[in-house]
Amino acid sequence: MKRPTRYFRAGAGAVLTDQHGRVLIFERRDVPGAWQFPQGGLENDEDPIDAVLREVREETGISRTALVLLDRYPGLLAYELPRRAQSVKTGMGQVQYWFLFRVKKTATTDIRLPARSEFRAVARVSFSRAVGRAVRFKRPLYRELEKQFAKAVANISRNVPRKGRN
């Protein structure tokens, strides 16, 4: 079947947080200075949670066993790519399911990005700093994620026991 010329690609994304309530953002390999959360397209008949776990593993090297699901955005969020970035593969942008995960301590201390990752660096920052570092066309979506997930992220460091944090 031929793809329509104008469409939004279905996808899923993850906000990853560490045990200190910081979020992990990743710098794109192909666009230095462009920071984002892991995300990607859904494959045919793929469940959104399976898609996001696959994308996190492929892009960051963090396995599903190192993640604790904390929340899910209650609806879909979309962003439109700048015209120059639109293609047959990407469409006009993405409409996405979003999830919030806490990364277990052992996984956050030793993130090794896969050789084929679309990312080249990782940073642990406040949610507001992550929004500020995002490319302009994604900032409204990231602000919405911050509104939804900020309280849960802020509570993480208070809810993880001091001894044996993971």
C-alpha positions, 0 to 999 in steps of 0.5 A: 500500500502506498503511503499518503503524501501528508500524514503524521507518523504514529510513535511513542516516547519516554521521559527517563528520570534518575533517582535524584529527580533529574531527567535524562536528555540525549543529544542527537548525533546528526544535529549537534546541540539538538537534545531530546527524549528517546522516541520513535515510530510504532511498527505495524501492530506494535503496542505503544508500551512495547514500542517505547521500550524498544526505542529506549533500548535501541537508542540508549542501551537501557534495558526494560529490566532497568526501567520502572514505569511511573506514569503514562500521558493520558492522551496523544501528543503531536508535533510538526516537523519543519518543512525541510525535515519532512520526508516520506519516512517521517511524514509531517511529524509525529503523534505520540504516546508518552511514558514516564520511567524511573531508571534504576540507579545501576543503569543511570550510573553507567549509560553506554550509548549503542554504537548505532544510536542516533544519540551521541551524548546524555545529560541529567538535568531538571525538567525545565532545562530539558524543555529549554534545550529541546529544539523549538518545534518540540518545546510545546510538547515537552512543556505539556509533558513537564506539566503532566510528569513534573510532580512525579519526577520531583517526588522520586528522590523523596520516595526512594529509600536512602539505603539500597537505592536502585 
